[in-house]
Amino acid sequence: MEILNSINAEQGLYWVMLIFLITVFAGIIKGIVGFAMPLIMITGLATFLPLEFAIIAMIIPTLLTNFQQAFRDGIKPVFIPLKRYWKYLFVTVVAILICSQLMPLLKNETLFLLMGIPIFCFTLLQIFRIKLNFFNQNQSLTEIFFGFFAGFFGGLTGTWGPPTVSFFLTQQIDRKLQLRSQGIIYLFGSIAFIVGHIHSNIFTLDAFFFSSILCIPAMFGVFIGNKFGSKLNNKTFQTVTQLLLLLASLNLITRGLGF
């Protein structure tokens, strides 16, 4: 309650409404392409809230929407990505648990640059259809590489979506399997993130209450986004994903440069 009360007291109803609108928008994008909720919420909310508040705000909505994304087609289909991408999932979760303890030690600007520049370059290669033979021929090493990359920055910044989407762009799988696979990875990543930040004392009972309130606008946004996303074919879905990933990486780079 202290977090919510401090926002009401200092910023008033306008900022509370702005928090809800940003969360709805993040949910819409999540519903369409299956990622970017933490990135949008942290980026948007951190423009007028402390970064720690922004990270806290996205935790429970991200967990809930990831659960919905993973299990929207039922329980049985979930075992397909678990069996297929268990190495990626394992490396990501372990890296999130470890790296979440390092958050107070590193500057946010450095992290944004280290995350944004590789994703920007990789996405450009994908857009211009420049194939990287290493990622096509070495599946296990590819999973370990991207899994560690996602977990490292996920533990520190709460955003492991862009590296995960970058990985799935190397897999050439259909939209439904990609969304389900991302949902599973994001779900386990969210759980690991919560566990890590309970230990780091960032995620408290007060933070849980504040974050839980935002599940309502988040799920409303996802509902709208799912309606739009279901109309996309595989080619259009991949194009939209690449463009959004490019914008996300540019956003990370500009934040890292202090703009």
C-alpha positions in Angstrom: 0.0 0.0 0.0 2.9 2.4 0.7 3.9 2.4 -3.0 0.4 3.1 -4.2 -0.2 5.7 -1.5 3.0 7.5 -2.4 1.9 7.7 -6.1 -1.5 9.0 -5.1 -0.1 11.6 -2.7 2.6 12.9 -5.0 1.3 12.6 -8.5 -2.4 12.4 -8.1 -5.1 10.6 -10.2 -3.5 11.6 -13.5 -0.4 9.5 -13.0 -2.4 6.5 -11.7 -4.5 6.7 -15.0 -1.3 6.9 -17.0 0.1 3.8 -15.3 -3.1 1.9 -16.2 -3.0 3.2 -19.8 0.6 2.1 -20.3 -0.2 -1.3 -18.8 -3.2 -1.7 -21.2 -1.0 -0.8 -24.2 1.7 -3.2 -23.0 -1.0 -5.9 -22.8 -2.2 -5.2 -26.4 1.3 -5.6 -27.8 1.8 -8.7 -25.7 -1.4 -10.2 -27.1 -0.4 -9.5 -30.7 3.2 -10.6 -30.8 3.6 -12.5 -27.5 6.3 -10.3 -25.9 7.4 -6.8 -24.9 5.1 -6.3 -21.9 8.0 -5.8 -19.4 9.9 -3.7 -21.9 7.0 -1.4 -22.6 6.0 -1.1 -18.9 9.5 -0.5 -17.6 10.3 2.0 -20.4 7.0 3.9 -20.1 6.7 3.9 -16.3 10.3 4.7 -15.7 9.9 8.1 -17.4 8.0 9.4 -14.4 8.5 6.7 -11.7 11.7 5.4 -10.1 13.1 2.4 -12.0 12.6 0.1 -9.1 8.9 1.0 -9.1 8.6 0.4 -12.8 10.2 -3.1 -12.4 8.0 -3.9 -9.5 4.9 -2.8 -11.4 5.4 -5.3 -14.3 6.2 -8.4 -12.2 2.7 -9.9 -11.5 1.0 -8.8 -14.7 3.9 -10.4 -16.6 3.6 -13.6 -14.6 -0.2 -13.8 -15.2 -0.1 -12.9 -18.9 2.8 -15.4 -19.5 0.7 -18.1 -17.8 -2.2 -17.3 -20.1 0.0 -17.3 -23.2 1.6 -20.7 -22.2 -1.7 -22.5 -21.5 -4.1 -20.8 -23.8 -4.2 -24.0 -26.0 -4.5 -26.4 -23.1 -2.1 -28.4 -21.0 -0.9 -31.1 -23.4 0.6 -28.8 -26.1 2.8 -27.2 -23.3 5.0 -30.3 -23.2 6.1 -29.8 -26.8 8.2 -26.7 -26.2 9.3 -28.0 -22.8 10.8 -31.1 -24.5 12.2 -29.2 -27.5 13.7 -26.1 -25.8 14.5 -27.4 -22.3 18.2 -26.3 -22.6 17.3 -22.8 -23.4 14.8 -22.7 -20.5 17.2 -24.2 -18.0 20.0 -21.8 -18.9 17.7 -18.8 -18.8 16.1 -19.6 -15.4 19.5 -20.2 -13.8 21.0 -17.0 -15.2 17.9 -15.0 -14.0 18.3 -16.4 -10.5 22.0 -15.5 -10.3 22.0 -12.2 -12.1 19.0 -10.8 -10.3 21.3 -10.4 -7.3 23.6 -8.2 -9.3 21.1 -5.5 -10.1 22.3 -3.0 -7.4 25.9 -3.3 -8.7 25.6 -2.2 -12.3 24.4 1.0 -14.0 21.2 0.9 -15.9 22.6 2.8 -18.9 25.4 0.2 -19.3 22.9 -2.7 -19.2 20.6 -1.0 -21.8 23.4 -0.6 -24.2 24.8 -4.1 -23.8 21.4 -5.5 -24.4 20.2 -3.1 -27.1 23.2 -3.1 -29.5 23.4 -6.9 -30.1 19.6 -7.3 -30.5 19.6 -4.3 -33.0 22.4 -5.9 -35.1 20.9 -9.4 -35.0 17.5 -8.1 -36.0 18.9 -6.2 -39.0 20.6 -9.4 -40.1 17.2 -11.2 -39.9 15.3 -8.4 -41.7 17.9 -8.4 -44.6 17.8 -12.2 -44.5 21.5 -12.6 -43.9 21.9 -16.1 -42.5 24.3 -16.9 -39.7 25.4 -20.5 -40.3 26.5 -20.9 -36.7 22.9 -20.5 -35.4 21.6 -22.9 -38.1 24.1 -25.7 -37.5 24.6 -25.6 -33.7 21.2 -25.9 -32.0 22.5 -26.7 -28.5 25.1 -23.9 -28.5 22.5 -21.5 -29.9 20.1 -22.3 -27.0 22.9 -21.9 -24.4 24.1 -18.6 -26.0 20.7 -16.9 -26.3 19.5 -18.5 -23.0 22.4 -17.0 -21.0 21.9 -13.6 -22.9 18.2 -13.6 -22.0 18.8 -14.7 -18.4 21.6 -12.3 -17.7 19.7 -9.2 -18.8 16.4 -10.6 -17.6 17.7 -10.9 -14.0 19.1 -7.4 -14.1 16.4 -5.5 -16.0 13.3 -7.7 -16.0 13.3 -7.9 -19.8 14.2 -11.2 -21.3 11.7 -11.0 -24.1 13.9 -9.4 -26.9 16.7 -12.0 -26.6 14.1 -14.8 -26.5 12.4 -13.5 -29.6 15.8 -13.2 -31.3 16.4 -16.8 -30.5 13.1 -17.9 -32.0 13.7 -16.0 -35.2 16.5 -18.5 -35.8 14.1 -21.4 -35.4 11.7 -20.9 -38.3 8.6 -22.3 -36.6 5.0 -21.5 -37.0 3.3 -18.7 -35.0 1.3 -20.8 -32.6 4.3 -22.9 -31.5 6.5 -19.8 -31.2 3.9 -18.0 -29.0 3.4 -21.1 -26.8 7.2 -21.7 -26.5 7.8 -18.0 -25.6 5.0 -18.2 -23.1 6.5 -21.2 -21.3 10.0 -19.6 -21.2 8.6 -16.3 -20.0 6.4 -18.0 -17.3 9.4 -19.9 -15.8 11.5 -16.8 -16.2 8.9 -14.7 -14.3 8.9 -17.2 -11.5 12.7 -17.2 -11.3 12.6 -13.3 -11.4 10.2 -13.2 -8.5 12.3 -15.7 -6.4 15.5 -13.8 -7.2 14.0 -10.5 -6.1 12.4 -11.8 -3.0 15.9 -12.7 -2.0 17.2 -9.3 -3.0 14.4 -7.6 -1.0 13.1 -5.7 -4.0 9.9 -7.7 -4.3 8.0 -7.3 -0.9 4.4 -7.8 0.2 3.7 -4.1 -0.5 5.2 -4.5 -4.0 3.0 -7.6 -4.6 -0.1 -5.6 -3.9 0.9 -2.7 -6.1 1.8 -5.0 -9.0 -1.3 -7.2 -8.6 -3.6 -4.3 -9.2 -2.2 -3.8 -12.7 -3.2 -7.4 -13.7 -6.7 -6.0 -14.6 -5.5 -3.5 -17.3 -2.8 -6.0 -18.4 -5.3 -8.8 -19.1 -7.7 -6.4 -20.7 -5.0 -5.3 -23.1 -4.0 -8.9 -23.8 -7.6 -9.8 -24.7 -7.7 -7.0 -27.3 -4.3 -7.9 -28.6 -5.2 -11.6 -29.0 -8.1 -10.5 -31.3 -5.8 -8.7 -33.6 -2.9 -11.2 -33.4 -5.1 -14.2 -34.4 -5.7 -12.6 -37.8 -1.9 -12.5 -38.7 -0.4 -15.2 -40.9 3.1 -16.5 -40.2 4.8 -14.2 -42.6 3.1 -11.1 -41.3 3.6 -12.2 -37.7 7.3 -12.6 -38.3 7.5 -9.1 -40.0 5.6 -7.4 -37.2 7.8 -9.2 -34.6 11.0 -8.1 -36.4 9.9 -4.5 -36.6 8.8 -4.4 -33.0 12.1 -6.0 -31.9 14.0 -3.4 -33.9 12.1 -0.6 -32.2 12.6 -2.2 -28.8 16.4 -2.4 -29.4 16.6 1.2 -30.5 14.7 2.2 -27.4 17.2 0.3 -25.2 20.1 2.0 -27.0 18.7 5.5 -26.7 18.0 4.9 -23.0 21.6 3.6 -22.6 22.8 6.8 -24.2 20.8 8.9 -21.8 18.0 10.2 -24.1 
